[in-house]
Amino acid sequence: MQLLPGLLSGPNFDASVFLLIGERLLEGTRPYVELWDHKPPGIYLIDAALIGTLGAAVGAWPAVWLGSVVAHVATGVVVLRVLTGHTHRWVAAAAGLMTVAVGAAWPFALGGGLTESFAAPLAVLAWLVALAARSWRGWAAAGVLIVLASAVSLYALPAVIAVAITASMRPRRAATAVALGVSVSVTAALGLMVVAAAGMLPAMLDALAGYNGAYRASSMAAPLPESLAISPSLVAWYAVNGMAIVAPATVGLFSQAHRHLVVAALGWTVGAAVMIAVGGRLYGHYLALVAPPLGVLAGIGIAEAAAWASGRKRLLVTLGVAMAVGTSAAAMYAALLTSTPDAYSHQQRDLQAATFVAERTQPGERVLVWGNAPMVYQLSRTDPAWRYPYLLPLLTPGYVTPNLVEELRAQLEAAPPCLVVDAGSPAPGQAGLPPLLVARPLTPSERRIDLLDPVRIFVGERYRELAVVDGWPIYELASGSC
């Protein structure tokens, strides 16, 4: 139920990028090189696999959405398994259910399809394997799983802290550390070799290191407390949504009976907090990868509270649980009421623009969407006129350069797109991204360097307005051929 609005409203922005790249990957398009994004390659492979297996039966987005549902359920099941043998089974089951419910909430999962949703079960499975490891094979498997999780989302990296703490509490720590380190190193090296063999390594490093570094620097230089910066109000909003798991997890921190689990889960959580702080910005979906360690701590906390509760204390514990669950449920409901309609309106605009484009192009023809609307490409079966399926990187200080813009303009000159869609604002003249041909005020953002005049000149000289579709001006090539 938590993810159902995502199925109905369509993919969120990040998920739509992954969907586009995953689908094109099946057609031979290389991520980073021909279609740019700044996430690790695992998410594109997962989307491609889901689309390739389920997509023919249910459609591309429903296939990825179903995969997200399975991933969240798997995360809860693994949390249950981590707690099995340490708490009563009903406590482990309750903790698993809370992990699923909170991790799949709108502020953290945005309806599905995000990297964190797919990385979470791999990360917590690595910890489970480490807890059960009795030989070098187990530690090697844990290392492989950590690398796989990090290849889907870099925010899975702090899970290695839980694995390392678990390893440090075992006999033969040196041998364990060697097995874990060799496994991580070899798996990562093999992955990089595959990427290099596909000719994607320089472009991938540019996206993951170059762009993400520039993005961080721009966020730190001009933070936006209302949306991206780590502000007290934003942290409080996420905490309220996760209260059902945060409250019992806080109790679990004081447990002495399961100290090895508490320390490992706390290490993972603190590592994630440090990573977010270093990044200088906080999106709700980053916190989806904190749900597994918090779920384990919550299970321990519930067990501690149940052992302590008797007589009137039982009533106090029951009221506390009811308040935590009720607070989370109310916040999650409020998030759905305020966010889902907006997501649905975006889907409708994407669909109308894509239908208009599809009626005037052939599948595979080149179109330029000026804005952050990659679903127009996916729904119309057209290809981006350059390798950037959205505009944000071309507005990021420290990443975009005059030389890059000139390369893009030359690419447009060599193969002019059939149509240009100005998806930079809800309607002509309304606030949004830097304008194409119609002037408009800018919405606040830390990514607002504007070096794109050569592209504007190209479009202004070569294109004429064809229509305005649901507020988006669409231009056609004046020569009539593309």
C-alpha positions as CSV (number, residue, x, y, z in Angstrom):
1,M,0.0,0.0,0.0
2,Q,2.8,2.4,0.8
3,L,4.2,2.2,-2.8
4,L,0.8,2.0,-4.6
5,P,0.7,5.8,-5.3
6,G,3.9,5.4,-7.2
7,L,2.3,2.9,-9.5
8,L,-0.6,5.2,-10.2
9,S,1.3,8.5,-10.5
10,G,4.2,7.1,-12.5
11,P,7.9,7.2,-11.6
12,N,9.5,10.0,-9.7
13,F,12.2,12.1,-11.4
14,D,15.2,9.9,-10.4
15,A,13.3,6.7,-11.2
16,S,12.3,8.0,-14.6
17,V,16.0,8.6,-15.5
18,F,16.9,5.0,-14.4
19,L,13.9,3.7,-16.3
20,L,14.9,5.5,-19.5
21,I,18.6,4.3,-19.3
22,G,17.6,0.8,-18.3
23,E,15.2,0.4,-21.2
24,R,17.8,1.8,-23.7
25,L,20.4,-0.4,-22.2
26,L,18.5,-3.4,-23.6
27,E,18.8,-1.7,-27.0
28,G,22.6,-1.4,-26.7
29,T,22.9,2.2,-25.4
30,R,25.8,2.6,-23.0
31,P,25.1,4.4,-19.7
32,Y,27.3,7.5,-19.1
33,V,28.6,7.5,-22.7
34,E,25.4,7.8,-24.7
35,L,23.0,8.4,-21.9
36,W,24.4,10.4,-18.9
37,D,23.5,10.0,-15.2
38,H,25.5,10.2,-12.0
39,K,24.5,7.0,-10.2
40,P,26.5,3.8,-10.0
41,P,25.7,1.3,-12.9
42,G,23.9,-1.3,-10.8
43,I,20.5,0.5,-10.9
44,Y,20.5,0.6,-14.7
45,L,21.2,-3.2,-14.9
46,I,18.4,-3.9,-12.4
47,D,15.9,-1.8,-14.4
48,A,17.0,-3.4,-17.6
49,A,16.6,-6.9,-16.1
50,L,13.1,-6.1,-14.7
51,I,12.0,-4.5,-18.0
52,G,13.5,-7.4,-20.0
53,T,11.7,-10.0,-18.0
54,L,8.5,-8.5,-16.8
55,G,8.2,-5.5,-19.0
56,A,6.6,-7.3,-22.0
57,A,3.8,-8.5,-19.7
58,V,3.1,-5.5,-17.5
59,G,4.9,-2.6,-19.0
60,A,8.3,-1.0,-18.2
61,W,7.4,1.1,-15.2
62,P,5.1,-1.5,-13.6
63,A,7.9,-4.0,-13.9
64,V,10.3,-1.8,-12.1
65,W,7.7,-0.9,-9.5
66,L,7.0,-4.6,-8.8
67,G,10.7,-5.0,-8.4
68,S,10.7,-2.2,-5.8
69,V,7.9,-3.9,-3.9
70,V,9.9,-7.2,-3.8
71,A,13.0,-5.3,-2.7
72,H,11.3,-3.6,0.2
73,V,9.7,-6.9,1.3
74,A,13.1,-8.6,1.0
75,T,14.7,-6.0,3.2
76,G,12.1,-6.6,5.9
77,V,12.5,-10.4,5.7
78,V,16.3,-10.0,6.1
79,V,15.9,-7.7,9.1
80,L,13.6,-10.5,10.6
81,R,16.3,-13.0,9.9
82,V,19.0,-10.8,11.6
83,L,16.9,-10.7,14.7
84,T,15.9,-14.4,14.7
85,G,17.5,-16.1,17.6
86,H,18.1,-12.9,19.4
87,T,14.5,-11.9,20.1
88,H,11.1,-13.6,20.1
89,R,9.9,-14.4,16.6
90,W,6.9,-12.0,16.9
91,V,9.3,-9.2,17.8
92,A,11.5,-10.0,14.8
93,A,8.4,-10.1,12.6
94,A,7.1,-6.8,14.0
95,A,10.5,-5.2,13.4
96,G,10.6,-6.5,9.8
97,L,7.1,-5.1,9.1
98,M,8.1,-1.7,10.5
99,T,11.2,-1.7,8.4
100,V,9.1,-2.3,5.3
101,A,6.4,0.2,6.3
102,V,8.8,3.0,7.0
103,G,11.3,2.3,4.2
104,A,8.4,2.3,1.6
105,A,6.8,5.5,2.9
106,W,6.5,8.3,0.3
107,P,9.2,10.6,1.8
108,F,11.8,7.8,1.7
109,A,10.7,5.7,-1.4
110,L,8.8,8.2,-3.5
111,G,6.7,5.5,-4.9
112,G,9.5,3.1,-5.9
113,G,12.2,2.7,-8.4
114,L,15.0,4.4,-6.4
115,T,18.6,3.1,-6.0
116,E,18.2,2.9,-2.2
117,S,15.2,0.6,-2.5
118,F,17.2,-2.0,-4.4
119,A,20.5,-1.5,-2.5
120,A,18.9,-2.0,1.0
121,P,18.3,-5.7,0.8
122,L,21.8,-6.4,-0.5
123,A,23.3,-4.3,2.2
124,V,21.5,-5.8,5.1
125,L,22.0,-9.3,3.6
126,A,25.7,-8.7,3.7
127,W,25.4,-8.1,7.4
128,L,23.3,-11.2,7.9
129,V,25.8,-13.3,6.0
130,A,28.6,-11.8,8.2
131,L,26.6,-12.7,11.4
132,A,26.3,-16.3,10.2
133,A,29.9,-16.6,8.7
134,R,32.0,-19.4,10.1
135,S,34.7,-19.5,7.4
136,W,36.4,-17.3,4.9
137,R,33.7,-18.2,2.4
138,G,31.1,-16.4,4.5
139,W,33.2,-13.3,4.8
140,A,34.0,-13.4,1.1
141,A,30.3,-13.5,0.4
142,A,29.6,-10.6,2.7
143,G,32.2,-8.6,0.8
144,V,30.7,-9.4,-2.6
145,L,27.3,-8.3,-1.3
146,I,28.6,-5.0,0.0
147,V,30.2,-4.2,-3.4
148,L,27.0,-5.2,-5.2
149,A,24.9,-2.9,-2.9
150,S,27.3,0.0,-3.4
151,A,27.2,-0.6,-7.1
152,V,23.5,0.2,-6.9
153,S,23.7,3.1,-4.4
154,L,26.8,4.7,-2.9
155,Y,24.7,5.3,0.2
156,A,25.0,1.6,0.9
157,L,28.7,2.0,1.7
158,P,28.1,2.6,5.5
159,A,26.8,-1.0,5.7
160,V,30.4,-2.1,5.5
161,I,30.8,-0.6,9.0
162,A,28.2,-3.1,10.4
163,V,30.0,-5.9,8.6
164,A,33.5,-4.8,9.9
165,I,32.3,-4.4,13.5
166,T,30.8,-7.9,13.3
167,A,34.1,-9.2,12.0
168,S,36.0,-7.5,14.8
169,M,34.0,-9.4,17.4
170,R,34.9,-12.8,16.0
171,P,38.0,-15.0,16.6
172,R,40.8,-14.9,14.0
173,R,40.1,-11.3,13.2
174,A,43.1,-11.0,11.0
175,A,42.1,-13.9,8.7
176,T,38.5,-12.5,8.7
177,A,39.7,-9.0,7.7
178,V,41.9,-10.5,4.9
179,A,39.0,-12.5,3.5
180,L,36.7,-9.5,3.6
181,G,39.2,-7.1,2.2
182,V,40.3,-9.4,-0.6
183,S,36.6,-10.1,-1.5
184,V,35.8,-6.4,-1.7
185,S,38.9,-5.5,-3.7
186,V,38.6,-8.4,-6.2
187,T,34.8,-7.8,-6.7
188,A,35.3,-4.1,-7.2
189,A,38.2,-4.6,-9.6
190,L,36.3,-7.1,-11.7
191,G,33.4,-4.7,-11.9
192,L,35.7,-1.8,-13.0
193,M,37.3,-4.1,-15.6
194,V,33.8,-4.9,-17.1
195,V,33.0,-1.2,-17.2
196,A,36.4,-0.4,-18.8
197,A,35.9,-3.2,-21.4
198,A,32.6,-1.6,-22.3
199,G,34.4,1.7,-22.9
200,M,32.5,3.4,-20.1
201,L,35.1,3.9,-17.4
202,P,36.2,7.5,-18.1
203,A,32.6,8.7,-18.6
204,M,31.5,6.9,-15.4
205,L,34.3,8.5,-13.3
206,D,33.4,11.9,-14.8
207,A,29.8,11.4,-13.7
208,L,30.3,9.8,-10.3
209,A,33.4,11.8,-9.2
210,G,33.5,14.9,-11.3
211,Y,29.8,15.8,-11.3
212,N,29.0,14.6,-7.8
213,G,32.0,16.7,-6.5
214,A,30.7,19.7,-8.3
215,Y,27.2,19.1,-7.1
216,R,28.4,18.9,-3.5
217,A,30.4,22.1,-3.8
218,S,27.5,24.0,-5.2
219,S,25.2,22.7,-2.5
220,M,27.7,23.8,0.2
221,A,28.3,27.2,-1.4
222,A,24.6,28.1,-1.7
223,P,22.5,25.7,0.4
224,L,18.7,25.8,0.2
225,P,17.3,25.0,3.7
226,E,13.8,24.5,2.5
227,S,14.7,21.6,0.2
228,L,18.3,20.4,0.1
229,A,20.3,21.6,3.1
230,I,20.3,19.6,6.3
231,S,17.9,21.9,8.2
232,P,16.3,21.1,11.6
233,S,12.8,21.3,10.1
234,L,13.6,18.8,7.4
235,V,15.3,16.4,9.8
236,A,12.2,16.7,12.1
237,W,9.8,15.9,9.3
238,Y,11.7,12.7,8.3
239,A,11.9,11.7,12.0
240,V,8.2,12.1,12.4
241,N,7.5,10.0,9.4
242,G,9.8,7.3,10.8
243,M,8.7,7.6,14.4
244,A,7.3,4.0,14.4
245,I,10.9,2.7,14.0
246,V,12.9,5.6,15.5
247,A,11.2,5.4,18.9
248,P,11.8,1.7,19.6
249,A,15.3,1.9,18.0
250,T,16.2,4.6,20.5
251,V,15.2,2.2,23.3
252,G,17.2,-0.5,21.7
253,L,20.4,1.5,21.9
254,F,20.5,0.9,25.7
255,S,20.3,-2.9,25.4
256,Q,23.2,-4.8,27.0
257,A,22.0,-8.3,26.1
258,H,22.5,-7.8,22.3
259,R,25.5,-5.4,22.4
260,H,27.1,-6.8,19.3
261,L,24.0,-6.1,17.2
262,V,23.5,-2.7,18.7
263,V,27.1,-1.5,18.1
264,A,27.0,-2.8,14.5
265,A,23.6,-1.2,13.7
266,L,24.7,2.1,15.4
267,G,27.9,2.1,13.4
268,W,26.0,1.7,10.1
269,T,23.6,4.5,11.2
270,V,26.3,6.9,12.2
271,G,28.2,6.2,9.1
272,A,25.2,7.1,7.0
273,A,24.7,10.3,8.9
274,V,28.3,11.3,8.4
275,M,28.1,10.5,4.7
276,I,24.9,12.7,4.4
277,A,26.6,15.5,6.4
278,V,29.7,15.4,4.2
279,G,27.4,15.5,1.1
280,G,25.8,18.7,2.5
281,R,22.3,17.9,1.4
282,L,19.5,15.6,2.6
283,Y,17.0,13.9,0.4
284,G,14.5,11.6,2.1
285,H,15.5,8.6,-0.1
286,Y,19.0,8.7,1.4
287,L,17.4,7.6,4.7
288,A,15.9,4.5,3.1
289,L,19.3,2.8,3.6
290,V,19.1,3.6,7.3
291,A,15.9,1.7,7.7
292,P,17.6,-1.7,8.0
293,P,19.9,-0.9,11.0
294,L,17.1,1.1,12.6
295,G,14.8,-1.9,12.1
296,V,17.2,-4.2,13.9
297,L,17.6,-1.6,16.7
298,A,13.8,-1.3,16.9
299,G,13.4,-5.1,17.3
300,I,15.8,-5.0,20.2
301,G,14.0,-2.0,21.7
302,I,10.6,-3.8,21.4
303,A,12.1,-6.8,23.1
304,E,13.6,-4.7,25.9
305,A,10.3,-2.8,26.4
306,A,8.3,-6.1,26.5
307,A,10.6,-7.6,29.1
308,W,10.3,-4.4,31.2
309,A,6.6,-4.1,30.9
310,S,4.4,-5.6,33.6
311,G,1.2,-4.4,35.3
312,R,0.8,-0.6,34.8
313,K,4.0,-0.5,32.9
314,R,2.4,-2.6,30.2
315,L,-0.2,0.1,29.6
316,L,2.5,2.8,29.4
317,V,4.4,0.7,26.8
318,T,1.3,0.1,24.8
319,L,0.4,3.8,24.8
320,G,4.0,4.6,23.7
321,V,3.8,2.2,20.8
322,A,0.4,3.5,19.8
323,M,1.7,7.1,19.8
324,A,4.8,6.2,17.7
325,V,2.8,4.2,15.1
326,G,0.0,6.8,15.0
327,T,2.5,9.7,14.5
328,S,4.2,7.9,11.7
329,A,0.9,6.9,10.1
330,A,-0.4,10.5,10.2
331,A,2.8,11.9,8.8
332,M,2.9,9.4,6.0
333,Y,-0.7,10.1,5.1
334,A,-0.1,13.8,5.1
335,A,2.9,13.2,2.8
336,L,0.8,11.3,0.3
337,L,-2.0,13.9,0.3
338,T,0.4,16.7,-0.4
339,S,2.8,15.0,-2.8
340,T,0.9,12.5,-4.9
341,P,-1.4,14.9,-6.7
342,D,1.7,16.9,-7.8
343,A,3.4,13.8,-9.0
344,Y,0.2,12.8,-10.9
345,S,0.0,16.2,-12.6
346,H,3.6,15.8,-13.8
347,Q,2.7,12.4,-15.2
348,Q,-0.2,13.8,-17.2
349,R,1.9,16.7,-18.6
350,D,4.7,14.2,-19.6
351,L,2.1,11.9,-21.3
352,Q,0.4,14.7,-23.2
353,A,3.8,16.1,-24.5
354,A,5.0,12.6,-25.3
355,T,1.8,11.8,-27.2
356,F,2.2,15.0,-29.3
357,V,5.9,14.2,-30.0
358,A,5.2,10.5,-30.9
359,E,2.5,11.6,-33.4
360,R,5.1,13.7,-35.3
361,T,8.2,11.5,-35.0
362,Q,9.3,7.9,-35.6
363,P,10.7,5.7,-32.8
364,G,14.4,6.4,-32.4
365,E,14.3,9.9,-33.9
366,R,16.1,12.6,-32.0
367,V,14.3,15.1,-29.8
368,L,15.6,17.8,-27.4
369,V,13.7,18.2,-24.1
370,W,14.9,21.4,-22.5
371,G,14.2,20.6,-18.8
372,N,14.0,17.7,-16.4
373,A,11.4,15.5,-18.1
374,P,13.1,12.3,-19.2
375,M,9.7,10.5,-19.3
376,V,8.9,12.4,-22.5
377,Y,11.7,10.4,-24.3
378,Q,10.6,7.2,-22.7
379,L,6.9,7.5,-23.5
380,S,7.4,8.9,-27.0
381,R,10.1,6.3,-27.9
382,T,12.4,9.1,-29.1
383,D,16.1,9.6,-28.2
384,P,17.7,12.6,-26.6
385,A,19.5,14.9,-29.0
386,W,22.5,14.8,-26.7
387,R,23.6,12.4,-24.0
388,Y,22.1,14.4,-21.2
389,P,18.4,13.3,-20.6
390,Y,17.8,16.2,-18.2
391,L,19.2,19.7,-17.8
392,L,20.5,19.8,-14.2
393,P,24.2,18.8,-15.0
394,L,24.3,21.6,-17.6
395,L,23.4,24.1,-14.9
396,T,25.9,22.9,-12.2
397,P,28.8,25.2,-11.4
398,G,32.1,23.4,-11.6
399,Y,30.8,20.8,-14.0
400,V,29.5,22.6,-17.1
401,T,32.0,24.5,-19.1
402,P,31.9,26.6,-22.2
403,N,33.8,23.8,-24.1
404,L,31.1,21.3,-23.1
405,V,28.3,23.6,-24.2
406,E,30.1,24.2,-27.5
407,E,30.4,20.4,-28.0
408,L,26.7,20.0,-27.4
409,R,25.9,22.9,-29.8
410,A,28.1,21.2,-32.5
411,Q,26.3,18.0,-31.9
412,L,23.0,19.7,-32.5
413,E,24.4,21.3,-35.7
414,A,25.5,18.0,-37.0
415,A,22.2,16.2,-36.4
416,P,19.4,18.7,-35.6
417,P,16.6,17.2,-33.6
418,C,13.2,17.0,-35.1
419,L,11.5,18.8,-32.2
420,V,12.5,20.8,-29.2
421,V,10.3,20.7,-26.1
422,D,10.6,23.5,-23.6
423,A,9.8,21.7,-20.4
424,G,11.5,24.2,-18.2
425,S,8.4,25.6,-16.5
426,P,4.7,24.7,-16.0
427,A,3.6,27.4,-18.6
428,P,5.3,30.1,-20.8
429,G,6.6,32.9,-18.6
430,Q,6.1,31.1,-15.3
431,A,9.0,30.5,-12.9
432,G,11.2,27.5,-13.6
433,L,14.6,26.6,-15.1
434,P,16.7,29.1,-17.1
435,P,14.7,30.0,-20.2
436,L,15.0,28.6,-23.7
437,L,13.3,31.2,-26.0
438,V,10.6,32.5,-23.7
439,A,11.7,34.7,-20.8
440,R,10.8,33.6,-17.3
441,P,11.9,34.1,-13.7
442,L,14.0,31.4,-12.1
443,T,13.0,29.1,-9.2
444,P,15.6,29.0,-6.3
445,S,18.4,26.5,-6.9
446,E,22.1,26.1,-6.2
447,R,22.6,24.9,-9.7
448,R,22.1,28.0,-11.8
449,I,25.2,28.8,-13.8
450,D,24.0,29.6,-17.3
451,L,26.4,29.0,-20.2
452,L,23.7,27.8,-22.6
453,D,23.4,30.8,-24.9
454,P,25.0,29.0,-27.9
455,V,22.1,26.4,-27.6
456,R,19.5,29.2,-27.4
457,I,21.0,30.8,-30.5
458,F,20.9,27.5,-32.4
459,V,17.3,26.9,-31.5
460,G,16.2,30.5,-32.1
461,E,17.7,30.5,-35.6
462,R,16.6,27.0,-36.7
463,Y,13.3,26.4,-35.1
464,R,9.7,27.8,-35.1
465,E,7.0,27.3,-32.5
466,L,4.6,24.5,-33.4
467,A,2.3,24.3,-30.4
468,V,2.0,24.7,-26.7
469,V,1.0,21.4,-25.1
470,D,-0.2,21.6,-21.5
471,G,2.0,24.7,-20.9
472,W,5.1,23.4,-22.7
473,P,6.1,25.2,-26.0
474,I,7.2,22.7,-28.7
475,Y,9.3,23.9,-31.6
476,E,9.9,22.2,-35.0
477,L,12.8,22.5,-37.3
478,A,12.0,25.3,-39.7
479,S,13.5,23.4,-42.7
480,G,11.0,20.6,-42.2
481,S,13.6,17.9,-42.2
482,C,15.7,16.4,-39.4
